[in-house]
Amino acid sequence: MSNIRHVFTALVFLVACLGLMGSGCSTQPKLSPEEQMTLWESEGTVFRTGIKTKSSGHMREGEISYAVSPDGKRILFRTINPDEDGFWLLKLENGHLSRVPGETGRGWSMPSWSRDGKQVVAVSTKVQDNLYHFWEREIILLDSEDWSYRKLAIPLGGNYSPSFSANGKSVFFLKGIKLEYSTGVYALYDLYSYDLASDKEIPLTKERAYGMGSGYDDGQEIFFSGDGIKRLPSMHPNPVFRNQTQIGIYALNKANLSLRQVGIDQQDGFFDLILGGRDKAGNIYFTASSNLPTRSGNFRKSVHCCDSNGQNCIRLSHDIYFLGKVRIAYQTGEVFVDDRLGGDGFMGGEIVFRRLFQPFESQ
């Protein structure tokens, strides 16, 4: 794999391996597949794929990217395996799994559905010699009926994490600026907008942030996760390292491009908030970490929901896979998270999706 550092992954790994006391990676007794299924069924519904991610020792081998259709009936996903092209399509009504053909020599990832369910925007990355070339990424637009696609007129580069505007007329995406040092290749990110009618891209921020992720437009503001935002520095409530910043959730005003950090009540001690989406009522969904024992090491990754003001936060799920993501079906408000069944709880296991119906009650 490329030696490009993604700051979110790096922070997750550092917290997992060092913990607060720097005691090294540890493992807790894991649940059996049967125990996991019983636990998950008590929270909601589990949809199995039968696809197992690799467990080769690389921390990102089990990572996937996925999107839930607005009506909550289909999930489009892709593993990190460079041998695959296109997407997997899972129909939740009957469990049918099929392939959406992709491009030869390119890997598709990071899908995001339009609010009306008619289109999907995604990233197409060059794959050569079994390696992803992250600086040769294109953004593509797919028709969700026949899966035909076209490439947007965005130059090849570090394009990342596209999403639709609320009215479906624009696409927001992140663009990475490549920096090369003796220690490796790094990226600094900013948020861009692409008008689908005029085929023009416009920079929206000039933060050159260490990391950005996700994207959600409520019509007035664009919400995203960020780390190292220049205008709004953030302190980590429980720093593992001196001067460590926290991954927070930010909102960019579309009218005047002012930026604010979304204040989230973190009195329960969770940190590093990675946005999953918002529902029609404005509630905010995200994954976060906390310093609690877990099946996959010495920190916990869980799913949370807060109201539009960042208050009245509740935990929606037990400990999830450490690279898991939360997604919202826009029209129905259903909440999904990807997890792993079996494996070692840290690397491998079968890809499953869980639909969360009610908050998890603390035990």
Rosetta blueprint (number, residue, H / E / L):
1 M L
2 S L
3 N L
4 I L
5 R L
6 H L
7 V H
8 F H
9 T H
10 A H
11 L H
12 V H
13 F H
14 L H
15 V H
16 A H
17 C H
18 L H
19 G L
20 L L
21 M L
22 G L
23 S L
24 G L
25 C L
26 S L
27 T L
28 Q L
29 P L
30 K L
31 L L
32 S L
33 P H
34 E H
35 E H
36 Q H
37 M H
38 T H
39 L H
40 W H
41 E H
42 S H
43 E H
44 G E
45 T E
46 V E
47 F E
48 R E
49 T E
50 G E
51 I E
52 K E
53 T E
54 K L
55 S L
56 S L
57 G L
58 H L
59 M L
60 R L
61 E L
62 G L
63 E L
64 I E
65 S E
66 Y E
67 A E
68 V E
69 S L
70 P L
71 D L
72 G L
73 K L
74 R E
75 I E
76 L E
77 F E
78 R E
79 T E
80 I L
81 N L
82 P L
83 D L
84 E L
85 D L
86 G L
87 F E
88 W E
89 L E
90 L E
91 K E
92 L L
93 E L
94 N L
95 G L
96 H E
97 L E
98 S E
99 R E
100 V E
101 P L
102 G L
103 E L
104 T L
105 G L
106 R E
107 G E
108 W E
109 S E
110 M E
111 P E
112 S E
113 W E
114 S L
115 R L
116 D L
117 G L
118 K L
119 Q E
120 V E
121 V E
122 A E
123 V E
124 S E
125 T E
126 K E
127 V E
128 Q E
129 D L
130 N L
131 L E
132 Y E
133 H E
134 F E
135 W E
136 E E
137 R E
138 E E
139 I E
140 I E
141 L E
142 L E
143 D E
144 S L
145 E L
146 D L
147 W L
148 S L
149 Y E
150 R E
151 K E
152 L L
153 A L
154 I L
155 P L
156 L L
157 G E
158 G E
159 N E
160 Y E
161 S E
162 P E
163 S E
164 F E
165 S L
166 A L
167 N L
168 G L
169 K L
170 S E
171 V E
172 F E
173 F E
174 L E
175 K E
176 G E
177 I E
178 K E
179 L E
180 E E
181 Y E
182 S L
183 T L
184 G E
185 V E
186 Y E
187 A E
188 L E
189 Y E
190 D E
191 L E
192 Y E
193 S E
194 Y E
195 D E
196 L L
197 A L
198 S L
199 D L
200 K E
201 E E
202 I E
203 P E
204 L L
205 T L
206 K L
207 E L
208 R L
209 A E
210 Y L
211 G E
212 M E
213 G E
214 S E
215 G E
216 Y E
217 D E
218 D L
219 G L
220 Q L
221 E E
222 I E
223 F E
224 F E
225 S E
226 G E
227 D E
228 G L
229 I L
230 K L
231 R L
232 L L
233 P L
234 S L
235 M E
236 H L
237 P L
238 N L
239 P L
240 V L
241 F L
242 R L
243 N L
244 Q L
245 T E
246 Q L
247 I L
248 G E
249 I E
250 Y E
251 A E
252 L E
253 N E
254 K L
255 A L
256 N L
257 L L
258 S L
259 L E
260 R E
261 Q E
262 V L
263 G L
264 I L
265 D L
266 Q L
267 Q L
268 D L
269 G L
270 F L
271 F E
272 D E
273 L E
274 I E
275 L E
276 G E
277 G E
278 R E
279 D L
280 K L
281 A L
282 G L
283 N L
284 I E
285 Y E
286 F E
287 T E
288 A E
289 S E
290 S E
291 N L
292 L L
293 P L
294 T E
295 R L
296 S L
297 G E
298 N L
299 F L
300 R E
301 K E
302 S E
303 V E
304 H E
305 C E
306 C E
307 D L
308 S L
309 N L
310 G L
311 Q L
312 N L
313 C L
314 I E
315 R E
316 L L
317 S L
318 H L
319 D L
320 I L
321 Y L
322 F L
323 L L
324 G L
325 K L
326 V E
327 R E
328 I E
329 A L
330 Y L
331 Q L
332 T L
333 G L
334 E L
335 V E
336 F E
337 V E
338 D E
339 D E
340 R E
341 L E
342 G L
343 G L
344 D L
345 G L
346 F L
347 M L
348 G L
349 G E
350 E E
351 I E
352 V E
353 F E
354 R E
355 R E
356 L E
357 F L
358 Q L
359 P L
360 F L
361 E L
362 S L
363 Q L
